Amino acid sequence: MTVMKRVLSDRPEAELSPKRPHSDVEDIVIDGNGNICAESENYIRWQNTISKVVKSVVSIHFAQVTPFDCDPALVSEATGFVVDAKLGIILTNRHVVGPGPFVGYVVFDNHEECDVIPIYRDPVHDFGFLKFDPNQIKYSDIQALELKPDLAKVGCEIRVVGNDAGEKLSILSGFISRLDRNAPDYGELTYNDFNTEYIQAAASASGGSSGSPVVTIDGYATALQAGGSTEASTDFFLPLNRILRALQCVQAGKPISRGTIQVQWLLKPYDECRRLGLTSESEATARQMFPDKIGLLVAEIVLKNGPAYTQIKEGDILISLNDQLISSFVQVDDIFDNSVDETVELVIQRSGVDINVTIKIQDLHSITPDRYVEVCGATFNDMSYQMARCYALPVKGVFLSCATGSFNFDSKEKVGWVIDAVNNKETPDLDTFINVMKEIPDRKRVTIKYHHMTDHHSPLVTSIYIDRHWCSEFRIYERNDTTGLWDYRNICEPLPAEPLKPQKARFIDIPTENESLRQLSHSLCIVSTVSPIPVDSLLPETLMTSGLIIDSDNGYVIVSRRIVPHDCLDCFVTIADSVVIPASVEFLHPTQNYAIVKYDPSLVLADTVTPKLSEKKVNRGDKLQFIGLTQNNRIVTSETIVTDISSISIPSNLIPRYRATNLEAISIDCNVSNRCNSGILTDSDGTVRALWLSFLGERQENKEKIYLMGLDVVTIKNVLDIMKTGNRPQVNIVDAEFGSISILNARIRGVPDEWIERMEDESDNRLQFMTVSRVSCTEDSEKLEPGDVILSVNETLVTEMGQLDGVTAPCTEISEPPLLQFKVVRDGSIVDLGIKTVNVQETDRIIIFAGCILQEPHHAVGQAMINMPKGVYCVFRGESSPGIQYGISSTNFITHVNEVETPDLDAFLKTVKEIPDNSYCKIRLMTYDNVPFAISLKTNYHYFPTAELRRDHETRKWIESEYNHTKSVD
């Protein structure tokens, strides 16, 4: 599903390594009449210059659509300036344009807006060109800034004119302090410029204005703002020499040739060059020829198998190129760029010896990726020179630019993986990788060999599950510098899954002296899920835990709902740690944190056993046997005792999502249970008394809090009995959360003495009353309220949480939501209430619009809100999507589109299908806190088409439909 891939491939928005500076406007003195108090001619000249320059400066609002090479997907703002008003060319940074798909627009000083497309991004240096249509600018006479690289001098006073986060003009003053600084290093596995001098100044810039012009007092651009130090008030500017040459090529309609020998040079001072072997004669000649220079270029990294690999060594000092003495990167670039596919003569000095070498110049663009492949929810491109250079690697291999979907190797590390082999076939380049992937059927598990760029000494091997059904498209995207888009074409349709054959599996008995417990290993299995879509605000991830086979004849397995949160996923059951079988989701309990899945027993030849389930409730003090599975799927056992049975609900999360409520949670005294996120509690005769389950709690500092508790099998027996008859259970719950209070608190709240005496007489385990802690959003006239103390339901005294479960029956037996008669104490008085139960509907439909996943508000939203807006609910937004660029947030409700009310998905889809591509629409929204607001959003159907995913209730399959999409290139 390509639309879903576009939404989910985005890594969380991160700050670009190259700094985007911004600052306040420099202080200007104003007199009482509002006039500028100028005390010098220099000051006035600067004011006149700035007033002209600002008309050429633009604020760039952009999105780098998908992770590509080393750059993440993101939405951000930057600065650029017009360098050709007639052709509509804007200069900005390469880390703004990005190496991959780009979408953006610019805002001029008079607040006119215009779309831009990228027409060039340099393979190495930090600059690129955007193009706009000058005819779209109606109210301003656009002026271009003239580029004058030779005006950059040490001591020159300059101004950096940019935009502070696109909101206001910022003017930063400073003086150039160096012209020969090596390119700044922004860290590993990210974009870094190299093989160029940088200009250094102290302008105290901070993030926000990458791409700003660095101007002189005469109004000429002499450098390009690129980055800065976070530890000092130091800024780094890119010289304009090579930029000017590239601009002239564009203006002349010529290609911008770029040459390389795959060597990174560093400018090192003469004293260090001497230590590396520079002779006194060569130093004297260089100092005489270049009196303003402080050193020479030294080979720092020579890439393996590159043009210079066998001829240049690290530490070699570059003396001359084609008989021209060399002292700067500008000279090297000039010769290399004009000699592509030709040979050049180099003289290098190695340990005091002059060596003459002849090297053929390689086309730099040929080792700069301009295409990527999207398959199985991940994206891949050829290894780039930019990445290979960091570790002196050959520019060869398949680089995993977006480690998601089937290729989600590590949840924490998304960048830097290289694919070495797929399905036991080597993949040295992208074309070979494509051919290998073509032959792999959907749903097959294959072996992958791979490694991380930062650790070549640790080759890795794993197996992955090929997903060509949720992420069905197999596409190749190729850069088109004419349109600014990345054209795509489908490579092939997925091969159907291979038919499954029965396989044998052998269980190992539990090593225990108790014969009744040995064969319980035959009732345990592993349940795993692959969730590709963040339905109900639950993140897409792969999860695994143990399940209990409750019916070996029909293949029913009960498992924690933390692992099976919904049914928009792939589910598998692993028998005896040997045979993996697909499973279907048959039942999801709305409150009790368990799910029931079903596998085909005929596909596994193993002596699975249906365990005996207890009909006696667990009580405090019961001595039980704990049997659990550790994280590496090893069975551990221990004797334990039930220490407590508590009436609890899992705490709510900031973003509403499924959580267990109204539980009778079992606590045990057992050390090994803390190492097991799943298991069972049994009697000594092997009768299963409770399930040991993991419960998803609140999210804290990017970590999920997990609770481990027991759930009595008696509370789930009515559901199991219905399923064993072949019917589907329907659970109608009382849509409220309950807790327990002591007898003392019940007295304080006004519970009459006769009800307290009745509780003391009839309760045989705990003396407590149930109270209402939270009520879900409802329009019912009679409803429970927080603080109500529950006395009885249908004339039965309520002594424990289990009596508030609602009504469970086969679907065929419930036509109308049952009504329960509550007697409660409210504000000190007894009140009789007729409370309607609710059949919680699981999400069966989602819409993807502008990179956002929208659905009807799920049950957890109703649990968390008092007043719920009438609108579609956003559960997720892609980090490079129009949704995030224009201001849609998770937990927002979209109530109107172009002033048309959108109370449900049907109304919303009907409206957005009529919105043209690349056009603005007005959207009215409501926040989670019921605060209304409005935005305008520009559609982009090439990268973010509208789509729908709906579950067919007859086949129970999810079906995708796509709307508003643009056509692919055949």
ABEGO torsion letter per residue (X at the ends): XAAAAAAAABBBBBBBABBBBBBBBBBBBBBAAGBBBBABAAAAAAAAAAAAAAAABBBBBBBBABBBEABBBBBBBBBBBBABAAAGBBBBBAAAAEABBBBBBBBBAAGBBBBBBBABBBAABBBBBBBBBAAABAABBBBBBBBBAAABBBGBBBBBBBBBGGABBBBBBBBBABAABBBBBAEBGBBBBBGBBBBBBBAGBBBGABGBBBBBAAGBBABBBABBBAABBBBBBBBAAAAAAAAAAAAAGBBBBBBBAGBBBBBBBAAAAAAAGBBAAAAAAAAAABAABABBBBBABBBBGBAAAAABBBGBBBABBGGBBBABAAAAAAAAAAABGBBBBBBBBBGGBBBBBBBBBBBAAAABBABBBBBGGBBBBBBBAAAAAAAGBBBBEBBBABBBEAABABAABABGBBBABBGGBBBABAAAAAAAAAABBBGBBBBBBBBBAABAABBBBBBBBBBAAABABBBBBBBBAAAGBBBBBBABBBBBBBBBBBBBBBBBBBBBABAAAAAAAAABBBBBBBBABBBGGBBBBBBBBBBBBABAAAGBBBBBAAABABABBBBBBBBGGABBBBBBBABBBAAAGBBBBBBBAAABBBBBBBBBBBABBBBBGBBBBBBBBBAAGBBBBBBBBBABBBBBBBBBBABBBBBBBGBBBBBBBBAAAAABABEBBBBAAGBBABBBBBBBBBBBGGBBBBBBBBBBAAAAAAAAAAAAAGBBBBBBBBBBBBBBBBAAAAAAAGBBAAAAAAAAAABAABBBBBBBABBBBBABABBBBBGBBBABBGGBBBABAAAAAEBBBBAAABABBBBBBBBBBBGGBBBBBBBBBBBBBBBABBBBBGGBBBBBBBAAAAAABABBBBBBBBABBBAABAAAAAGBBBGBBBABBGGBBBABAAAAAAAAAABBBGBBBBBBBBBAAGBBBBBBBBBBAAABBBBBBBBBAAAGBBBBBBBGBBBBBX
